[in-house]
Amino acid sequence: MRPFEHAHTLIRYWRPPHGGRDRMRRFQTRKLRSIVAHCREHVAVYRDHWRDVDVDPASIAAPEGVRALPAIGKDELRSRPLRDTLAEGADPAALVRQETSGSSGQPFAIYRSPFEEHLLQLFRLRAMADAGVRWSDRIVRFRQLPAGGVRATWPGRLRRALGIHPDADVDGIADATTMLDELAR
């Protein structure tokens, strides 16, 4: 079921919008129903958190239906064992782990399947194209670089080999002179 939903999302998102606002809202509602049903059935932390909420995913009629669900905070997610925050049967060793910078106080780890990670990258590419970024435009990212440098994945290596979005990572916590020198280079 999940791979079908991912494929449906990719097809709908990559295609230029047709049908206007009503069609987009129906798409959003379908995705919301799907993710709520999945979380209630397969993710312990959401199942427990929403236990007392009388919301049937099939009854969600609009994207605003998400407001009927009580929000879950990072502290609650952090306090639970990792297995409770992942879908049942997910193997953490097979997932891509991304960690936030912790600018709000404490870093937060996010786990995705490699397929979801690639899908998210395609969404980013679509957003950049919508904003007018061309395939040949250079991309510079200011970020906290991991020890040992940034490790490229096979899609990143392929993109670079094809000359799509030539990129560079600049240490965002370096002093301003160093960052400007890196940017000029």
Secondary structure as a PSIPRED ss2 file (coil, helix, strand):
# PSIPRED VFORMAT (PSIPRED V4.0)

   1 M C   1.000  0.000  0.000
   2 R H   0.000  1.000  0.000
   3 P H   0.000  1.000  0.000
   4 F H   0.000  1.000  0.000
   5 E H   0.000  1.000  0.000
   6 H H   0.000  1.000  0.000
   7 A H   0.000  1.000  0.000
   8 H H   0.000  1.000  0.000
   9 T H   0.000  1.000  0.000
  10 L H   0.000  1.000  0.000
  11 I H   0.000  1.000  0.000
  12 R H   0.000  1.000  0.000
  13 Y H   0.000  1.000  0.000
  14 W H   0.000  1.000  0.000
  15 R C   1.000  0.000  0.000
  16 P C   1.000  0.000  0.000
  17 P C   1.000  0.000  0.000
  18 H C   1.000  0.000  0.000
  19 G C   1.000  0.000  0.000
  20 G H   0.000  1.000  0.000
  21 R H   0.000  1.000  0.000
  22 D H   0.000  1.000  0.000
  23 R H   0.000  1.000  0.000
  24 M H   0.000  1.000  0.000
  25 R H   0.000  1.000  0.000
  26 R H   0.000  1.000  0.000
  27 F H   0.000  1.000  0.000
  28 Q H   0.000  1.000  0.000
  29 T H   0.000  1.000  0.000
  30 R H   0.000  1.000  0.000
  31 K H   0.000  1.000  0.000
  32 L H   0.000  1.000  0.000
  33 R H   0.000  1.000  0.000
  34 S H   0.000  1.000  0.000
  35 I H   0.000  1.000  0.000
  36 V H   0.000  1.000  0.000
  37 A H   0.000  1.000  0.000
  38 H H   0.000  1.000  0.000
  39 C H   0.000  1.000  0.000
  40 R H   0.000  1.000  0.000
  41 E H   0.000  1.000  0.000
  42 H H   0.000  1.000  0.000
  43 V C   1.000  0.000  0.000
  44 A H   0.000  1.000  0.000
  45 V H   0.000  1.000  0.000
  46 Y H   0.000  1.000  0.000
  47 R H   0.000  1.000  0.000
  48 D H   0.000  1.000  0.000
  49 H H   0.000  1.000  0.000
  50 W C   1.000  0.000  0.000
  51 R C   1.000  0.000  0.000
  52 D C   1.000  0.000  0.000
  53 V C   1.000  0.000  0.000
  54 D C   1.000  0.000  0.000
  55 V C   1.000  0.000  0.000
  56 D C   1.000  0.000  0.000
  57 P H   0.000  1.000  0.000
  58 A H   0.000  1.000  0.000
  59 S H   0.000  1.000  0.000
  60 I C   1.000  0.000  0.000
  61 A C   1.000  0.000  0.000
  62 A C   1.000  0.000  0.000
  63 P H   0.000  1.000  0.000
  64 E H   0.000  1.000  0.000
  65 G H   0.000  1.000  0.000
  66 V H   0.000  1.000  0.000
  67 R H   0.000  1.000  0.000
  68 A H   0.000  1.000  0.000
  69 L C   1.000  0.000  0.000
  70 P C   1.000  0.000  0.000
  71 A C   1.000  0.000  0.000
  72 I C   1.000  0.000  0.000
  73 G C   1.000  0.000  0.000
  74 K H   0.000  1.000  0.000
  75 D H   0.000  1.000  0.000
  76 E H   0.000  1.000  0.000
  77 L H   0.000  1.000  0.000
  78 R H   0.000  1.000  0.000
  79 S H   0.000  1.000  0.000
  80 R C   1.000  0.000  0.000
  81 P C   1.000  0.000  0.000
  82 L H   0.000  1.000  0.000
  83 R H   0.000  1.000  0.000
  84 D H   0.000  1.000  0.000
  85 T H   0.000  1.000  0.000
  86 L C   1.000  0.000  0.000
  87 A C   1.000  0.000  0.000
  88 E C   1.000  0.000  0.000
  89 G C   1.000  0.000  0.000
  90 A C   1.000  0.000  0.000
  91 D C   1.000  0.000  0.000
  92 P H   0.000  1.000  0.000
  93 A H   0.000  1.000  0.000
  94 A H   0.000  1.000  0.000
  95 L C   1.000  0.000  0.000
  96 V E   0.000  0.000  1.000
  97 R E   0.000  0.000  1.000
  98 Q E   0.000  0.000  1.000
  99 E E   0.000  0.000  1.000
 100 T C   1.000  0.000  0.000
 101 S C   1.000  0.000  0.000
 102 G C   1.000  0.000  0.000
 103 S C   1.000  0.000  0.000
 104 S C   1.000  0.000  0.000
 105 G C   1.000  0.000  0.000
 106 Q C   1.000  0.000  0.000
 107 P C   1.000  0.000  0.000
 108 F C   1.000  0.000  0.000
 109 A E   0.000  0.000  1.000
 110 I E   0.000  0.000  1.000
 111 Y E   0.000  0.000  1.000
 112 R E   0.000  0.000  1.000
 113 S C   1.000  0.000  0.000
 114 P H   0.000  1.000  0.000
 115 F H   0.000  1.000  0.000
 116 E H   0.000  1.000  0.000
 117 E H   0.000  1.000  0.000
 118 H H   0.000  1.000  0.000
 119 L H   0.000  1.000  0.000
 120 L H   0.000  1.000  0.000
 121 Q H   0.000  1.000  0.000
 122 L H   0.000  1.000  0.000
 123 F H   0.000  1.000  0.000
 124 R H   0.000  1.000  0.000
 125 L H   0.000  1.000  0.000
 126 R H   0.000  1.000  0.000
 127 A H   0.000  1.000  0.000
 128 M H   0.000  1.000  0.000
 129 A H   0.000  1.000  0.000
 130 D H   0.000  1.000  0.000
 131 A C   1.000  0.000  0.000
 132 G C   1.000  0.000  0.000
 133 V C   1.000  0.000  0.000
 134 R C   1.000  0.000  0.000
 135 W C   1.000  0.000  0.000
 136 S C   1.000  0.000  0.000
 137 D C   1.000  0.000  0.000
 138 R C   1.000  0.000  0.000
 139 I E   0.000  0.000  1.000
 140 V E   0.000  0.000  1.000
 141 R E   0.000  0.000  1.000
 142 F E   0.000  0.000  1.000
 143 R E   0.000  0.000  1.000
 144 Q C   1.000  0.000  0.000
 145 L C   1.000  0.000  0.000
 146 P C   1.000  0.000  0.000
 147 A C   1.000  0.000  0.000
 148 G C   1.000  0.000  0.000
 149 G C   1.000  0.000  0.000
 150 V C   1.000  0.000  0.000
 151 R C   1.000  0.000  0.000
 152 A C   1.000  0.000  0.000
 153 T C   1.000  0.000  0.000
 154 W H   0.000  1.000  0.000
 155 P H   0.000  1.000  0.000
 156 G H   0.000  1.000  0.000
 157 R H   0.000  1.000  0.000
 158 L H   0.000  1.000  0.000
 159 R H   0.000  1.000  0.000
 160 R H   0.000  1.000  0.000
 161 A H   0.000  1.000  0.000
 162 L C   1.000  0.000  0.000
 163 G C   1.000  0.000  0.000
 164 I C   1.000  0.000  0.000
 165 H C   1.000  0.000  0.000
 166 P C   1.000  0.000  0.000
 167 D E   0.000  0.000  1.000
 168 A E   0.000  0.000  1.000
 169 D E   0.000  0.000  1.000
 170 V E   0.000  0.000  1.000
 171 D E   0.000  0.000  1.000
 172 G C   1.000  0.000  0.000
 173 I C   1.000  0.000  0.000
 174 A C   1.000  0.000  0.000
 175 D C   1.000  0.000  0.000
 176 A H   0.000  1.000  0.000
 177 T H   0.000  1.000  0.000
 178 T H   0.000  1.000  0.000
 179 M H   0.000  1.000  0.000
 180 L H   0.000  1.000  0.000
 181 D H   0.000  1.000  0.000
 182 E H   0.000  1.000  0.000
 183 L H   0.000  1.000  0.000
 184 A H   0.000  1.000  0.000
 185 R C   1.000  0.000  0.000
